[in-house]
Amino acid sequence: MSKRSDIGPGGKAALAGAIGSAAIAAAVMFVNKRKERDKKKRFTTPFNEPPETD
């Protein structure tokens, strides 16, 4: 049979907290990267050309 490690309720809570905080950090990094990418896409028109008007 396999060994069973008893972490206890405090250890399980600490492990869950570490996993949860890592997931939140990854989500925040993803959102920031996405905002930067969208910001770069926004300014695709060259500024040295006059706008076309009728």
C-alpha positions in Angstrom: 0.0 0.0 0.0 1.1 3.6 -0.4 2.2 5.8 2.4 -0.3 8.2 3.6 1.0 11.6 4.7 -1.2 13.4 7.2 -0.9 17.1 6.6 -3.6 18.1 8.9 -6.3 20.7 8.5 -3.8 23.6 8.9 -1.5 22.3 6.3 -4.3 21.7 3.9 -5.6 25.2 4.4 -2.1 26.6 3.8 -1.7 24.5 0.6 -5.1 25.7 -0.7 -4.2 29.3 0.1 -0.9 29.0 -1.8 -2.7 27.5 -4.8 -5.4 30.1 -4.7 -3.0 33.0 -4.5 -0.9 31.6 -7.4 -4.1 31.4 -9.5 -5.0 35.0 -8.6 -1.5 36.2 -9.5 -1.7 34.4 -12.8 -5.0 35.9 -13.6 -3.8 39.4 -12.8 -0.7 38.9 -15.0 -2.9 37.6 -17.9 -5.2 40.7 -17.7 -2.3 43.1 -17.6 -0.7 41.5 -20.6 -4.0 41.6 -22.5 -4.5 45.3 -21.7 -1.0 46.1 -23.0 -1.7 44.1 -26.2 -5.0 45.9 -26.8 -3.4 49.3 -26.1 -0.8 48.6 -28.8 -3.5 47.6 -31.3 -5.4 50.8 -30.7 -2.9 53.1 -32.3 -2.3 51.5 -35.7 -2.8 54.6 -37.9 0.3 56.5 -38.7 0.4 60.0 -37.2 2.4 61.5 -40.0 -0.3 61.0 -42.6 -3.3 63.4 -42.7 -6.7 61.8 -42.2 -8.8 61.3 -45.4 -11.8 63.6 -45.4 -14.4 64.3 -48.0 
